[in-house]
Amino acid sequence: MKKTLLLVEDESGLADSLQTEFQLEDFDVLWAADGEAALQQFNDHQDQINVIILDWMLPKLDGFSVLRRIRKHSQVPIIMLTARDYIGDKVAGLTGGADDYMTKPFEMEELIARVEVALRHSQPQTQAASSLQVADLQVDLDTKRVTRNGQIITLTQREFELLVALLQNHDQPCSRDDLLNTVWGVDFDGQPNILDVYIKNLRTKIDQSAPKLIHTVRGVGYMLSDAVATQ
């Protein structure tokens, strides 16, 4: 079945090239040349869109604002593709809900590969159990519903996968390499500190109340446990 990609890019030449490449990869491509048009396309085709490629510097409404507004309603995979290569921008994009962040100039093969990875990660995963729980943190693996103390917690797809990886190894330290391989794949060659960014995101969302569940294991990685002193 064909996948639908929403391309948000104001430079028409680049947009034409990307449309052609992804159509050759058997995608249906929707195009928006500014932020307002992007939101309109998303609202009109939300049920069909499988992945979004989103520029940051756009007319009318910037890409970061588009990202935040879409994240209020959907966990569709979003890859930011932008000339903004400052590390602070990358962290802001990932913290704001992007599943991946690529800078221009870029190789088309890498972009296509990252889109495919994002799509794989967005597919429902087969799990031995239908839910996981530690203390008052509950995760329904079928619906991807996350609650703590009865309060619903909204996570991005990558945040959810990272949380599940930690939960499945409850009380056991997880190495940085194992977590990167599990969540981002064995071929991941991006910023190694992306794991720290996502752990920070999870702590902000998960550990607002006691007991603190996500712990740093120095020299190893991270562990989720309700039986460890706060670090």
C-alpha positions as CSV (number, residue, x, y, z in Angstrom):
1,M,0.0,0.0,0.0
2,K,1.3,3.4,-0.9
3,K,2.4,5.8,1.9
4,T,1.5,9.5,1.9
5,L,4.2,12.0,2.6
6,L,3.5,15.7,3.4
7,L,6.4,17.8,2.2
8,V,6.7,21.3,3.7
9,E,9.3,23.2,1.8
10,D,9.2,26.8,0.5
11,E,12.0,26.4,-2.1
12,S,10.2,25.2,-5.2
13,G,13.2,23.7,-6.9
14,L,14.1,21.6,-4.0
15,A,10.4,20.7,-3.4
16,D,10.1,19.5,-7.1
17,S,13.2,17.3,-6.7
18,L,12.0,15.8,-3.4
19,Q,8.5,15.2,-4.9
20,T,10.0,13.3,-7.8
21,E,12.4,11.2,-5.7
22,F,9.7,10.1,-3.3
23,Q,7.2,9.4,-6.0
24,L,9.8,7.1,-7.5
25,E,9.9,5.4,-4.1
26,D,6.2,4.8,-4.5
27,F,5.0,7.6,-2.1
28,D,2.0,9.9,-2.7
29,V,3.4,13.4,-2.0
30,L,1.4,16.4,-0.7
31,W,3.3,19.7,-0.9
32,A,2.9,22.9,1.2
33,A,5.1,25.9,0.5
34,D,4.4,27.8,3.8
35,G,3.5,27.0,7.4
36,E,-0.2,27.9,7.1
37,A,-0.6,25.8,4.0
38,A,1.1,22.9,5.8
39,L,-1.4,23.0,8.6
40,Q,-4.3,23.2,6.1
41,Q,-2.9,20.1,4.3
42,F,-2.5,18.3,7.5
43,N,-6.0,19.1,8.7
44,D,-7.5,18.1,5.3
45,H,-5.5,14.8,5.0
46,Q,-4.7,13.8,8.6
47,D,-6.0,10.3,8.2
48,Q,-3.9,9.7,5.1
49,I,-0.6,11.2,6.0
50,N,2.0,8.7,7.2
51,V,5.1,10.9,7.5
52,I,6.0,14.6,7.3
53,I,9.2,16.3,6.0
54,L,9.2,19.8,7.6
55,D,11.5,22.8,6.9
56,W,12.0,25.3,9.7
57,M,12.3,28.6,7.9
58,L,9.0,29.0,6.2
59,P,6.8,31.9,5.1
60,K,3.7,32.9,7.2
61,L,4.3,30.3,10.0
62,D,7.7,28.8,10.9
63,G,8.3,25.1,10.9
64,F,8.8,24.9,14.7
65,S,5.3,26.4,15.2
66,V,3.9,23.9,12.7
67,L,5.6,21.1,14.6
68,R,4.2,22.1,17.9
69,R,0.6,22.5,16.6
70,I,0.6,19.1,14.9
71,R,2.0,17.5,18.0
72,K,-1.1,18.6,19.9
73,H,-3.2,16.3,17.8
74,S,-1.0,13.7,16.2
75,Q,2.1,11.5,16.7
76,V,2.7,11.1,12.9
77,P,6.5,10.8,12.3
78,I,8.0,14.2,11.5
79,I,11.5,14.7,10.1
80,M,12.8,18.3,10.2
81,L,14.9,19.1,7.2
82,T,16.5,22.6,7.5
83,A,19.6,24.7,7.1
84,R,19.6,25.5,10.8
85,D,22.5,23.4,12.0
86,Y,23.1,25.0,15.4
87,I,23.0,22.3,18.1
88,G,20.5,24.4,20.1
89,D,18.1,24.3,17.2
90,K,18.5,20.5,16.9
91,V,17.8,20.1,20.6
92,A,14.8,22.4,20.3
93,G,13.4,20.5,17.3
94,L,13.8,17.1,19.0
95,T,12.4,18.4,22.3
96,G,9.5,20.0,20.5
97,G,8.4,16.6,19.1
98,A,10.4,15.9,15.9
99,D,11.3,12.3,15.4
100,D,14.5,13.1,13.5
101,Y,16.4,16.2,12.4
102,M,18.5,16.6,9.2
103,T,20.5,19.6,8.0
104,K,20.9,20.9,4.5
105,P,22.8,20.1,2.4
106,F,21.9,16.4,2.6
107,E,22.2,13.2,0.6
108,M,18.9,12.0,-0.9
109,E,19.6,8.4,-0.1
110,E,20.0,9.2,3.6
111,L,16.8,11.2,3.7
112,I,14.9,8.3,2.1
113,A,16.4,5.9,4.6
114,R,15.5,8.0,7.5
115,V,11.9,8.3,6.3
116,E,11.7,4.5,6.0
117,V,13.1,4.1,9.5
118,A,10.6,6.6,10.9
119,L,7.8,4.7,9.2
120,R,9.0,1.4,10.6
121,H,9.1,2.9,14.1
122,S,5.6,4.2,13.8
123,Q,4.1,0.7,13.1
124,P,2.5,-1.1,15.9
125,Q,4.9,-3.4,17.7
126,T,4.3,-7.0,18.6
127,Q,4.8,-7.4,22.4
128,A,4.6,-10.4,24.6
129,A,2.5,-8.5,27.1
130,S,-0.2,-5.9,26.5
131,S,0.8,-3.5,29.2
132,L,3.8,-2.6,31.4
133,Q,3.7,-1.1,34.9
134,V,6.2,0.2,37.4
135,A,5.0,2.0,40.5
136,D,2.1,4.3,39.3
137,L,3.5,4.4,35.7
138,Q,1.4,2.4,33.3
139,V,1.9,1.8,29.6
140,D,-0.6,0.1,27.3
141,L,1.4,-1.4,24.4
142,D,-1.7,-1.8,22.2
143,T,-3.1,1.7,22.4
144,K,0.3,3.4,23.4
145,R,-1.5,5.1,26.2
146,V,0.9,6.2,29.0
147,T,-0.4,7.3,32.4
148,R,1.2,8.1,35.7
149,N,-0.9,8.5,38.8
150,G,-3.9,8.3,36.5
151,Q,-2.8,11.3,34.5
152,I,-2.3,10.8,30.7
153,I,1.2,11.6,29.5
154,T,1.7,12.5,25.8
155,L,4.9,11.1,24.3
156,T,6.4,11.2,20.8
157,Q,6.9,7.9,19.0
158,R,10.6,7.8,19.9
159,E,10.0,8.8,23.5
160,F,7.4,6.0,23.8
161,E,9.9,3.4,22.3
162,L,12.6,4.5,24.7
163,L,10.3,4.3,27.7
164,V,9.2,0.8,26.6
165,A,12.8,-0.3,26.3
166,L,13.6,0.9,29.8
167,L,10.4,-0.7,31.2
168,Q,11.1,-4.0,29.6
169,N,14.5,-4.0,31.4
170,H,13.0,-2.8,34.7
171,D,15.6,-2.7,37.5
172,Q,18.4,-3.6,35.0
173,P,20.9,-1.1,33.7
174,C,20.6,-0.4,29.9
175,S,23.8,0.6,28.1
176,R,23.8,3.6,25.9
177,D,24.6,1.4,22.9
178,D,21.8,-1.0,23.6
179,L,19.2,1.8,23.9
180,L,20.5,3.5,20.7
181,N,20.3,0.2,18.8
182,T,16.8,-0.6,20.1
183,V,15.2,2.8,19.5
184,W,17.2,4.3,16.6
185,G,18.5,1.1,14.9
186,V,21.9,-0.5,14.6
187,D,22.8,1.7,11.6
188,F,22.2,4.9,13.5
189,D,25.1,7.3,13.0
190,G,23.6,10.6,14.2
191,Q,24.4,12.7,17.2
192,P,25.3,10.4,20.1
193,N,23.8,12.9,22.6
194,I,20.4,12.4,21.1
195,L,19.8,9.7,23.8
196,D,20.5,12.2,26.5
197,V,18.0,14.7,24.9
198,Y,15.3,12.0,24.9
199,I,16.1,10.9,28.4
200,K,15.7,14.5,29.5
201,N,12.4,14.7,27.7
202,L,11.1,11.6,29.5
203,R,12.3,12.8,32.9
204,T,10.4,16.1,32.3
205,K,7.2,14.2,31.4
206,I,7.5,11.1,33.6
207,D,9.3,12.2,36.8
208,Q,7.3,15.2,37.9
209,S,6.2,13.2,41.0
210,A,7.9,10.8,43.4
211,P,9.3,8.3,43.2
212,K,11.8,9.3,40.5
213,L,11.9,6.4,38.1
214,I,14.6,7.1,35.5
215,H,18.1,6.9,36.8
216,T,21.6,7.5,35.4
217,V,23.9,4.5,35.8
218,R,27.3,6.2,35.6
219,G,29.6,4.6,33.0
220,V,26.8,2.4,31.7
221,G,23.7,4.2,30.7
222,Y,20.2,4.4,32.2
223,M,17.8,2.3,34.3
224,L,14.1,2.6,35.1
225,S,13.4,1.5,38.7
226,D,11.2,2.5,41.6
227,A,13.7,1.0,44.1
228,V,16.7,3.3,43.5
229,A,17.5,6.5,45.4
230,T,17.0,9.6,43.2
231,Q,20.1,10.6,41.3
